Amino acid sequence: MGSTVRKSAQTPWRDICKIALVQLLARFLWIAPLFLPLPLILRIFWMILFGLFAILPLRSLAACQMRNTKGGLSLRPASYVRRVACGTLRVLLDGLWCLPLGGMLYLLYRYIFVLDASRYAKDAILLGSYLAVGAAETTQQLVGLLLVAAAFLISAALFVYGGRRHMLAEYLLTGDALPVPTLRAVRIAQKACRQAMLKTMGLNLLSLLPAILLPLAFYCWRCGGVQNMLMSLFLLISSRLVMDPVSLWITAGLFLCLYLPLIPYRKGRYAALVNEYER
């Protein structure tokens, strides 16, 4: 995994800020086409290519740098080609676990924005009739909706499971490490650090809650209630109609202010975990 040389155990926050700024700039360039008047196919093409050849290798580079800053080490990042290969391989392997959730979200999009408003009720009744044979239509509809909700929960669980299968890959891909052996080493490391991983994931999730709940509560308050907020979000997604641009921009700014400063903290916890594992 590369040679490890101990340096000072101090955490240089200036270096961490530099790492974070590079990552933020890369992500801004990644999503920039979404705000430009470009054909959809060009946006998708750009985001796939830039994601594979810039975002993923930069994430791996930042992970190596975070390990150095958190542990006083002098690890050498893997070559660019190996970082691209490992990131691409991880996307392919972990992406399979995302397909069920992607399919469910696509169905949700069709029922909300494409199909007739009464279509979901008919299909829910049809789905529920397979289990609640002979029951009233209201009961069959309820059963159908419960089945859909269960499918969403299962697909979301698969998404989370797939996302964490190789979560430490970018932290272990250092020095002369090769992509495939690194992914194998990740599985071993995550099993060995199961309790520490769960604790780290839990703390990182808690650190995300203020960035999610506070902007949501603010936007709900500005819209005058949950129903009006949902309608505003519906119009924003379906027709890009912004009911209250000032509130939307303030909400986005509040989210960024609460989310961005804690990214080094969350990444640093994983870096410290891997350093402890390899000690």
C-alpha positions in Angstrom: 0.0 0.0 0.0 3.0 2.3 -0.1 5.7 3.2 2.4 4.7 5.0 5.5 6.9 7.7 7.0 6.0 9.3 10.3 6.2 13.1 10.6 4.7 15.5 13.0 1.4 14.4 14.4 -0.1 17.9 14.1 -3.0 18.6 11.7 -2.1 21.6 9.5 -5.5 23.2 8.9 -4.1 25.3 6.1 -3.3 22.1 4.1 -6.8 20.8 4.8 -8.3 24.0 3.5 -6.3 23.7 0.3 -7.4 20.2 -0.2 -11.1 21.2 0.4 -10.8 24.1 -2.0 -9.5 22.0 -4.8 -12.3 19.5 -4.3 -14.9 22.2 -4.3 -13.5 23.8 -7.5 -13.6 20.4 -9.2 -17.2 19.8 -8.2 -18.2 23.3 -9.4 -16.7 22.5 -12.8 -18.5 19.1 -12.7 -22.0 20.6 -12.2 -21.5 23.8 -14.2 -23.1 22.4 -17.4 -26.3 22.0 -15.5 -26.7 25.8 -15.4 -25.7 26.3 -19.0 -28.0 26.2 -22.1 -26.6 22.9 -23.4 -28.3 19.8 -24.9 -29.0 17.2 -22.3 -26.8 14.6 -24.0 -23.8 17.0 -23.7 -24.5 17.6 -20.0 -24.6 13.8 -19.3 -21.5 13.2 -21.4 -19.6 15.9 -19.6 -20.6 14.7 -16.1 -19.7 11.1 -16.8 -16.3 11.9 -18.4 -15.3 14.6 -15.9 -16.5 12.5 -13.0 -14.4 9.5 -14.1 -11.3 11.3 -15.1 -11.3 14.2 -12.7 -13.6 13.9 -9.7 -12.8 10.3 -8.8 -9.0 10.5 -9.1 -9.0 13.8 -7.2 -11.1 12.2 -4.4 -8.4 9.5 -4.1 -5.7 12.1 -4.1 -7.5 14.1 -1.3 -7.9 10.9 0.7 -4.2 10.2 0.6 -3.5 13.8 1.6 -6.0 13.6 4.4 -4.2 10.5 5.8 -1.0 12.4 5.8 -2.4 15.4 7.6 -4.4 13.4 10.1 -1.6 10.9 11.0 1.6 12.8 10.4 2.5 10.5 7.5 4.2 10.8 4.2 2.2 8.5 1.9 2.7 8.7 -1.8 -0.5 8.9 -3.9 -1.1 6.2 -6.4 -0.6 7.1 -10.1 -3.3 8.9 -11.9 -4.0 5.9 -14.2 -4.5 3.6 -11.2 -6.7 6.2 -9.5 -8.9 6.4 -12.6 -9.0 2.6 -12.9 -9.9 2.1 -9.3 -12.6 4.7 -9.3 -14.1 3.4 -12.5 -14.1 -0.2 -11.2 -15.7 0.9 -8.0 -18.4 2.8 -9.8 -19.2 -0.3 -11.9 -19.2 -2.7 -8.9 -21.1 -0.5 -6.5 -23.3 1.0 -9.2 -25.1 -2.4 -9.6 -26.5 -1.9 -6.1 -27.9 1.5 -7.1 -30.0 0.2 -10.0 -33.1 -0.8 -7.9 -33.3 2.6 -6.3 -32.7 4.3 -9.7 -35.6 2.3 -11.1 -37.9 3.2 -8.3 -37.0 6.9 -8.6 -37.7 6.7 -12.3 -41.1 5.2 -11.7 -41.9 7.9 -9.1 -40.9 10.5 -11.7 -43.2 9.0 -14.3 -46.2 8.8 -11.9 -45.7 12.4 -10.7 -44.7 14.2 -13.9 -45.6 12.1 -16.9 -48.6 9.8 -16.4 -52.2 10.8 -15.6 -52.9 11.8 -12.0 -55.3 8.9 -11.5 -52.9 6.3 -12.9 -51.1 5.6 -9.6 -54.3 4.7 -7.9 -55.3 2.2 -10.6 -51.8 0.6 -10.5 -51.7 0.5 -6.7 -55.1 -1.3 -6.7 -53.8 -3.8 -9.3 -50.7 -4.4 -7.4 -52.5 -4.8 -4.1 -55.0 -7.2 -5.7 -52.3 -9.9 -6.0 -52.0 -10.1 -2.2 -55.4 -8.9 -1.0 -57.5 -11.0 -3.3 -61.3 -10.3 -3.0 -60.7 -7.3 -0.7 -62.2 -3.8 -1.2 -60.5 -1.5 -3.6 -59.5 0.8 -0.8 -57.8 -2.1 1.0 -56.1 -3.2 -2.2 -54.8 0.3 -2.9 -53.4 0.5 0.6 -51.7 -2.8 0.2 -50.3 -1.7 -3.1 -48.9 1.5 -1.7 -47.4 -0.5 1.2 -45.7 -2.8 -1.3 -44.3 0.2 -3.1 -43.0 1.7 0.1 -41.4 -1.6 1.0 -39.7 -1.7 -2.4 -38.4 1.8 -1.8 -37.0 0.8 1.6 -35.3 -2.3 0.2 -33.8 -0.5 -2.8 -32.6 2.3 -0.4 -31.0 -0.3 1.8 -29.3 -1.9 -1.2 -28.0 1.6 -2.2 -26.5 2.2 1.2 -25.0 -1.3 1.4 -23.5 -0.9 -2.1 -22.1 2.5 -1.3 -20.3 1.3 1.8 -18.8 -1.9 0.3 -15.7 -0.1 -1.0 -16.0 3.1 1.1 -12.3 3.0 2.1 -10.9 2.3 -1.3 -9.7 5.8 -2.0 -7.9 5.9 1.4 -6.1 2.6 0.8 -5.1 3.3 -2.8 -1.6 4.7 -2.1 1.9 4.2 -3.4 2.2 1.2 -5.8 -1.2 -0.3 -4.9 -3.2 -1.8 -7.7 -7.0 -1.3 -8.1 -8.2 -4.9 -7.8 -6.0 -5.9 -4.8 -7.0 -2.6 -3.1 -10.7 -3.4 -3.4 -10.0 -6.8 -1.9 -8.0 -5.1 0.9 -10.9 -2.7 1.5 -13.3 -5.6 2.3 -10.8 -7.0 4.8 -10.2 -3.7 6.4 -13.9 -2.9 6.7 -14.6 -6.3 8.3 -11.7 -5.8 10.7 -12.9 -2.3 11.6 -16.6 -3.0 11.6 -17.4 -1.3 14.9 -15.3 1.7 14.2 -16.8 2.0 10.7 -20.4 2.0 12.1 -19.4 4.6 14.7 -17.8 6.8 12.1 -20.7 6.5 9.7 -23.1 7.3 12.6 -21.2 10.4 13.6 -20.9 11.6 10.0 -24.7 11.1 9.6 -25.4 13.1 12.7 -23.1 15.9 11.3 -25.3 16.0 8.2 -28.6 16.4 10.0 -28.3 20.2 10.7 -27.4 20.8 7.0 -30.6 18.9 6.0 -33.1 19.8 8.6 -32.4 23.5 9.2 -32.6 24.6 5.6 -35.7 22.4 5.1 -37.4 24.0 8.2 -36.4 27.5 7.0 -37.8 26.9 3.5 -41.0 25.4 5.0 -41.4 28.4 7.2 -40.9 30.8 4.2 -43.4 28.9 2.1 -46.0 29.0 4.8 -46.3 25.3 5.6 -45.4 21.8 4.4 -48.1 21.7 1.7 -47.0 24.9 0.1 -43.4 23.9 0.3 -44.1 20.6 -1.4 -46.0 22.4 -4.1 -43.1 24.9 -4.6 -40.7 22.0 -4.9 -43.0 20.2 -7.3 -43.2 23.3 -9.6 -39.4 23.7 -9.4 -38.7 20.1 -10.5 -41.5 19.8 -13.0 -41.4 23.1 -14.8 -38.4 25.0 -13.2 -40.8 27.6 -11.9 -39.4 29.3 -8.8 -42.2 30.7 -6.6 -39.9 32.6 -4.2 -36.3 32.9 -5.6 -35.0 34.8 -2.6 -36.1 32.1 -0.2 -34.7 29.4 -2.5 -31.3 31.1 -2.7 -31.2 31.7 1.1 -32.0 28.0 1.7 -29.3 26.9 -0.7 -26.8 29.2 1.0 -27.8 28.0 4.4 -27.3 24.4 3.3 -23.8 25.1 1.9 -22.8 27.0 5.0 -23.8 24.1 7.2 -22.6 21.3 4.9 -19.3 22.5 3.4 -17.3 23.3 6.6 -17.8 19.7 8.0 -16.6 17.9 4.9 -13.0 17.8 6.1 -14.3 16.5 9.5 -16.1 13.6 7.9 -13.3 12.7 5.5 -10.8 13.1 8.3 -12.6 10.6 10.4 -12.2 7.9 7.7 -8.6 8.9 7.2 -7.9 8.5 10.9 -9.7 5.2 10.9 -7.5 3.8 8.1 -4.3 5.2 9.7 -5.3 3.4 12.9 -6.0 0.1 11.0 -2.6 0.2 9.3 -0.7 1.1 12.4 
